Amino acid sequence: MASKLIFTALLFFVSTAKANLDEFQIQDVQKNKIEFKTSKVLVYFWATWCPDCKQGLRQKLPSLGGPDVTMLGVNTDATEDKVIDYLKTEKITLPSLVDRDKALRKKYSVFSVPTALVFKKDKGQYILSKTLVGADLDELRAELKNEIRKEPSHD
């Protein structure tokens, strides 16, 4: 009986621990609602002080987008006004929000920047598929393309 209870508790934890983007409303720093209508979502955690993040935001992330990928940046170190100024100054068009209370970092266990999360749509929900930590956006590009090719949407 105790083993059944433990298994049920573990099953509940695992099923509720699946990271899911449909659980909360998202607006970027300019108060635009972010809508997820693609089969993949890339969430990129970044900071204004991070040179690898800056390179990724300016040079590599734009090439990862496409009709099947929604991209969202999550700033970890600044206020909304500073992020708006930073994005404008650096000519970065990635929709971004500020994780001031660390809720998203805690939810997805993000401990450093840059960190990229790839979500795939499965049965109407966006489930966390991959987490890539560090500046290797070429690896992210390959992973994202593999995810898109390998796994069709189940809508």
Backbone as CSV, one residue per row, in Angstrom:
resi,resn,N_x,N_y,N_z,CA_x,CA_y,CA_z,C_x,C_y,C_z
1,MET,0.827,-1.200,0.000,0.000,0.000,0.000,0.867,1.258,0.000
2,ALA,1.913,1.263,0.831,2.789,2.437,0.907,3.492,2.666,-0.431
3,SER,3.908,1.590,-1.108,4.584,1.761,-2.396,3.631,2.325,-3.446
4,LYS,2.341,1.937,-3.397,1.347,2.504,-4.313,1.169,3.992,-4.066
5,LEU,1.140,4.380,-2.801,0.975,5.780,-2.436,2.184,6.597,-2.905
6,ILE,3.375,6.069,-2.706,4.584,6.761,-3.151,4.587,6.878,-4.668
7,PHE,4.244,5.794,-5.374,4.192,5.838,-6.829,3.169,6.866,-7.307
8,THR,2.010,6.900,-6.695,0.980,7.871,-7.069,1.469,9.285,-6.828
9,ALA,2.131,9.512,-5.699,2.663,10.842,-5.401,3.728,11.230,-6.423
10,LEU,4.611,10.297,-6.773,5.635,10.578,-7.779,5.005,10.845,-9.134
11,LEU,4.017,10.058,-9.498,3.331,10.252,-10.763,2.671,11.624,-10.802
12,PHE,2.036,12.028,-9.699,1.424,13.348,-9.623,2.470,14.432,-9.757
13,PHE,3.607,14.287,-9.063,4.675,15.285,-9.138,5.209,15.403,-10.558
14,VAL,5.477,14.266,-11.193,6.017,14.294,-12.549,5.011,14.910,-13.503
15,SER,3.748,14.541,-13.392,2.763,15.067,-14.333,2.519,16.557,-14.121
16,THR,2.583,17.042,-12.894,2.374,18.467,-12.668,3.661,19.258,-12.868
17,ALA,4.806,18.577,-12.862,6.066,19.276,-13.045,6.362,19.549,-14.513
18,LYS,5.585,18.962,-15.414,5.807,19.244,-16.832,5.613,20.721,-17.066
19,ALA,6.641,21.354,-17.524,6.593,22.790,-17.762,5.693,23.061,-18.956
20,ASN,4.814,23.997,-18.787,3.769,24.214,-19.752,3.559,25.709,-19.907
21,LEU,3.658,26.205,-21.119,3.535,27.642,-21.362,2.091,28.137,-21.365
22,ASP,1.145,27.242,-21.400,-0.248,27.661,-21.436,-0.777,28.059,-20.066
23,GLU,0.038,27.922,-19.032,-0.428,28.157,-17.671,-0.496,29.622,-17.277
24,PHE,0.140,30.502,-18.031,0.141,31.900,-17.619,0.072,32.810,-18.830
25,GLN,-0.466,33.997,-18.623,-0.528,35.007,-19.672,0.829,35.691,-19.763
26,ILE,1.299,35.925,-20.980,2.604,36.545,-21.150,2.461,37.825,-21.953
27,GLN,3.054,38.903,-21.417,3.167,40.170,-22.134,4.633,40.555,-22.157
28,ASP,5.060,41.151,-23.284,6.440,41.614,-23.331,6.559,42.951,-22.601
29,VAL,7.762,43.528,-22.583,7.997,44.751,-21.821,7.210,45.945,-22.371
30,GLN,6.750,45.840,-23.615,5.963,46.914,-24.191,4.464,46.625,-24.115
31,LYS,4.099,45.660,-23.260,2.716,45.286,-22.959,1.981,44.631,-24.134
32,ASN,2.742,44.072,-25.094,2.146,43.301,-26.180,1.951,41.876,-25.705
33,LYS,0.764,41.323,-25.934,0.505,39.948,-25.545,1.274,39.013,-26.480
34,ILE,1.966,38.046,-25.901,2.693,37.053,-26.678,1.759,35.867,-26.872
35,GLU,1.522,35.527,-28.122,0.652,34.388,-28.419,1.485,33.271,-29.027
36,PHE,1.189,32.071,-28.613,1.905,30.906,-29.102,0.992,30.158,-30.066
37,LYS,1.269,30.295,-31.359,0.459,29.636,-32.375,1.291,28.699,-33.238
38,THR,2.534,28.489,-32.863,3.435,27.645,-33.634,3.609,26.297,-32.942
39,SER,4.297,25.374,-33.612,4.501,24.056,-33.007,5.685,24.033,-32.046
40,LYS,6.538,25.067,-32.106,7.698,25.166,-31.215,7.785,26.569,-30.634
41,VAL,8.264,26.652,-29.401,8.527,27.942,-28.757,9.930,27.892,-28.177
42,LEU,10.703,28.929,-28.481,12.047,29.075,-27.938,12.023,30.215,-26.936
43,VAL,12.363,29.913,-25.685,12.436,30.932,-24.637,13.906,31.087,-24.273
44,TYR,14.413,32.330,-24.415,15.835,32.615,-24.246,16.028,33.524,-23.043
45,PHE,16.637,32.996,-21.976,16.928,33.767,-20.770,18.249,34.503,-20.983
46,TRP,18.250,35.816,-20.728,19.421,36.637,-21.000,19.536,37.762,-19.978
47,ALA,20.733,38.391,-19.968,20.982,39.537,-19.079,21.716,40.615,-19.873
48,THR,21.526,41.862,-19.473,22.153,42.976,-20.185,23.669,42.989,-20.018
49,TRP,24.189,42.446,-18.916,25.624,42.433,-18.657,26.352,41.290,-19.356
50,CYS,25.639,40.367,-19.973,26.193,39.117,-20.491,26.621,39.259,-21.959
51,PRO,27.941,39.215,-22.246,28.396,39.357,-23.635,27.910,38.221,-24.541
52,ASP,27.847,36.989,-24.021,27.348,35.872,-24.833,25.867,36.056,-25.171
53,CYS,25.115,36.605,-24.216,23.694,36.876,-24.457,23.540,37.931,-25.542
54,LYS,24.340,38.983,-25.446,24.273,40.072,-26.422,24.571,39.550,-27.825
55,GLN,25.611,38.733,-27.945,25.940,38.160,-29.242,24.794,37.291,-29.750
56,GLY,24.223,36.496,-28.871,23.106,35.648,-29.263,21.901,36.448,-29.697
57,LEU,21.573,37.488,-28.934,20.409,38.318,-29.249,20.574,39.045,-30.577
58,ARG,21.773,39.530,-30.848,21.994,40.348,-32.051,22.283,39.534,-33.298
59,GLN,23.047,38.445,-33.150,23.553,37.777,-34.340,22.935,36.416,-34.623
60,LYS,22.700,35.641,-33.614,22.314,34.253,-33.873,20.825,33.971,-33.707
61,LEU,20.192,34.525,-32.692,18.778,34.222,-32.468,17.881,34.586,-33.646
62,PRO,18.089,35.724,-34.306,17.194,36.041,-35.427,17.157,34.954,-36.507
63,SER,18.258,34.244,-36.690,18.292,33.204,-37.719,17.564,31.925,-37.299
64,LEU,17.188,31.818,-36.036,16.501,30.621,-35.556,14.997,30.675,-35.780
65,GLY,14.478,31.860,-36.003,13.040,32.011,-36.165,12.555,31.416,-37.466
66,GLY,11.263,31.299,-37.562,10.648,30.780,-38.771,9.163,30.636,-38.548
67,PRO,8.469,30.164,-39.553,7.015,30.071,-39.424,6.546,29.072,-38.378
68,ASP,7.431,28.164,-37.985,7.055,27.132,-37.020,7.590,27.381,-35.623
69,VAL,8.244,28.551,-35.408,8.897,28.825,-34.124,8.492,30.205,-33.613
70,THR,7.996,30.269,-32.383,7.777,31.533,-31.688,8.954,31.722,-30.746
71,MET,9.522,32.925,-30.736,10.666,33.188,-29.861,10.304,34.257,-28.842
72,LEU,10.812,34.074,-27.623,10.564,34.989,-26.524,11.821,35.106,-25.690
73,GLY,12.213,36.340,-25.373,13.341,36.567,-24.490,12.857,36.830,-23.076
74,VAL,13.638,36.393,-22.113,13.335,36.650,-20.709,14.573,37.275,-20.086
75,ASN,14.474,38.560,-19.749,15.586,39.262,-19.123,15.601,38.946,-17.636
76,THR,16.815,38.764,-17.096,16.950,38.351,-15.699,17.542,39.408,-14.784
77,ASP,17.878,40.615,-15.323,18.630,41.534,-14.468,18.204,42.995,-14.505
78,ALA,17.187,43.366,-15.226,16.896,44.793,-15.381,15.404,45.072,-15.203
79,THR,15.077,46.350,-15.159,13.674,46.766,-15.095,13.116,46.818,-16.514
80,GLU,11.803,46.931,-16.615,11.168,47.017,-17.929,11.726,48.189,-18.737
81,ASP,11.855,49.355,-18.110,12.362,50.531,-18.826,13.780,50.312,-19.342
82,LYS,14.628,49.710,-18.515,16.009,49.446,-18.945,16.056,48.428,-20.083
83,VAL,15.181,47.441,-20.021,15.143,46.440,-21.091,14.664,47.074,-22.394
84,ILE,13.642,47.916,-22.318,13.155,48.612,-23.515,14.278,49.443,-24.125
85,ASP,14.988,50.211,-23.301,16.105,51.026,-23.788,17.206,50.151,-24.380
86,TYR,17.550,49.070,-23.700,18.602,48.169,-24.163,18.238,47.576,-25.526
87,LEU,17.018,47.057,-25.662,16.597,46.453,-26.922,16.611,47.473,-28.054
88,LYS,16.169,48.698,-27.755,16.152,49.754,-28.763,17.575,50.151,-29.163
89,THR,18.435,50.371,-28.175,19.822,50.772,-28.437,20.570,49.707,-29.235
90,GLU,20.369,48.453,-28.873,21.071,47.349,-29.532,20.369,46.876,-30.813
91,LYS,19.224,47.492,-31.133,18.442,47.129,-32.324,18.051,45.653,-32.316
92,ILE,17.541,45.210,-31.170,17.103,43.825,-30.990,15.577,43.809,-31.039
93,THR,15.031,42.938,-31.858,13.582,42.895,-32.042,12.916,41.718,-31.334
94,LEU,13.667,40.934,-30.608,13.100,39.782,-29.898,12.123,40.252,-28.829
95,PRO,10.846,39.818,-28.885,9.924,40.165,-27.802,10.494,39.649,-26.482
96,SER,10.553,40.518,-25.483,11.166,40.126,-24.209,10.318,40.577,-23.041
97,LEU,10.439,39.856,-21.953,9.808,40.243,-20.703,10.851,40.208,-19.610
98,VAL,10.519,40.762,-18.465,11.443,40.819,-17.339,10.954,39.862,-16.258
99,ASP,11.855,39.014,-15.801,11.543,38.046,-14.749,12.021,38.609,-13.409
100,ARG,11.423,39.724,-13.004,11.863,40.455,-11.821,11.753,39.627,-10.540
101,ASP,10.694,38.868,-10.402,10.496,38.100,-9.171,11.067,36.676,-9.250
102,LYS,11.777,36.370,-10.330,12.445,35.085,-10.544,11.476,33.918,-10.689
103,ALA,10.215,34.183,-10.912,9.217,33.117,-11.001,9.497,32.166,-12.162
104,LEU,9.848,32.715,-13.319,10.121,31.857,-14.473,11.419,31.087,-14.294
105,ARG,12.430,31.747,-13.737,13.696,31.041,-13.486,13.487,29.879,-12.519
106,LYS,12.686,30.084,-11.494,12.405,29.010,-10.541,11.593,27.906,-11.204
107,LYS,10.570,28.299,-11.945,9.683,27.318,-12.566,10.441,26.386,-13.500
108,TYR,11.374,26.949,-14.279,12.081,26.157,-15.282,13.517,25.812,-14.867
109,SER,13.880,26.049,-13.617,15.204,25.718,-13.076,16.329,26.324,-13.912
110,VAL,16.231,27.623,-14.161,17.258,28.346,-14.904,18.185,28.998,-13.884
111,PHE,19.472,28.622,-13.938,20.436,29.103,-12.955,21.505,30.007,-13.547
112,SER,21.592,30.074,-14.879,22.612,30.913,-15.508,22.116,31.414,-16.859
113,VAL,22.812,32.416,-17.378,22.486,32.938,-18.698,23.711,32.826,-19.589
114,PRO,23.536,32.643,-20.859,22.252,32.406,-21.510,21.776,30.965,-21.312
115,THR,20.480,30.816,-21.231,19.830,29.507,-21.205,18.661,29.555,-22.172
116,ALA,18.552,28.539,-22.993,17.462,28.459,-23.959,16.605,27.244,-23.642
117,LEU,15.300,27.449,-23.667,14.342,26.367,-23.468,13.571,26.170,-24.765
118,VAL,13.445,24.928,-25.180,12.656,24.609,-26.371,11.415,23.868,-25.901
119,PHE,10.260,24.409,-26.264,8.988,23.790,-25.949,8.379,23.258,-27.234
120,LYS,7.725,22.120,-27.154,7.013,21.583,-28.313,5.533,21.469,-27.974
121,LYS,4.738,21.666,-28.981,3.295,21.565,-28.778,2.895,20.104,-28.872
122,ASP,2.208,19.645,-27.842,1.770,18.262,-27.781,0.376,18.229,-27.178
123,LYS,-0.574,17.781,-27.951,-1.972,17.685,-27.500,-2.478,19.012,-26.957
124,GLY,-2.146,20.096,-27.654,-2.664,21.410,-27.294,-1.886,22.147,-26.219
125,GLN,-0.818,21.547,-25.693,-0.028,22.201,-24.656,1.424,22.273,-25.092
126,TYR,2.115,23.322,-24.646,3.545,23.450,-24.912,4.308,22.855,-23.746
127,ILE,4.983,21.752,-24.018,5.706,21.000,-23.004,7.206,21.229,-23.197
128,LEU,7.925,21.452,-22.104,9.366,21.638,-22.174,10.010,20.395,-22.772
129,SER,10.741,20.604,-23.861,11.370,19.510,-24.580,12.873,19.455,-24.336
130,LYS,13.547,20.603,-24.409,14.993,20.660,-24.247,15.399,21.907,-23.481
131,THR,16.467,21.798,-22.708,17.098,22.940,-22.044,18.554,22.959,-22.467
132,LEU,18.995,24.090,-23.015,20.393,24.235,-23.420,20.984,25.423,-22.678
133,VAL,22.067,25.172,-21.942,22.722,26.199,-21.140,24.022,26.587,-21.826
134,GLY,24.273,27.894,-21.916,25.520,28.368,-22.493,25.296,29.103,-23.793
135,ALA,26.411,29.436,-24.406,26.381,30.325,-25.565,26.380,29.592,-26.901
136,ASP,26.325,28.276,-26.908,26.413,27.538,-28.157,25.069,27.525,-28.880
137,LEU,24.793,28.629,-29.573,23.527,28.718,-30.289,23.515,27.866,-31.545
138,ASP,24.682,27.447,-32.019,24.703,26.518,-33.146,24.103,25.177,-32.715
139,GLU,24.429,24.753,-31.501,23.830,23.534,-30.948,22.324,23.714,-30.796
140,LEU,21.918,24.894,-30.356,20.490,25.180,-30.214,19.802,25.115,-31.576
141,ARG,20.427,25.706,-32.590,19.849,25.689,-33.936,19.646,24.251,-34.407
142,ALA,20.664,23.419,-34.230,20.566,22.021,-34.646,19.473,21.299,-33.864
143,GLU,19.413,21.555,-32.569,18.403,20.909,-31.726,16.999,21.344,-32.113
144,LEU,16.826,22.616,-32.358,15.515,23.143,-32.725,15.080,22.581,-34.072
145,LYS,15.977,22.524,-35.024,15.635,21.962,-36.338,15.330,20.475,-36.224
146,ASN,16.092,19.753,-35.407,15.807,18.332,-35.197,14.442,18.141,-34.580
147,GLU,14.122,18.951,-33.588,12.813,18.847,-32.942,11.695,19.080,-33.949
148,ILE,11.868,20.078,-34.801,10.820,20.389,-35.764,10.679,19.257,-36.774
149,ARG,11.776,18.717,-37.251,11.717,17.657,-38.245,11.203,16.357,-37.664
150,LYS,11.640,16.013,-36.461,11.357,14.706,-35.900,9.934,14.547,-35.379
151,GLU,9.388,15.583,-34.780,8.159,15.421,-34.011,7.040,16.280,-34.579
152,PRO,6.093,15.667,-35.270,4.970,16.439,-35.792,4.058,16.890,-34.672
153,SER,3.349,17.960,-34.920,2.386,18.488,-33.943,1.197,17.538,-33.851
154,HIS,0.631,17.402,-32.653,-0.529,16.536,-32.414,-1.755,17.363,-32.063
155,ASP,-2.107,18.294,-32.926,-3.278,19.134,-32.625,-4.558,18.474,-33.019
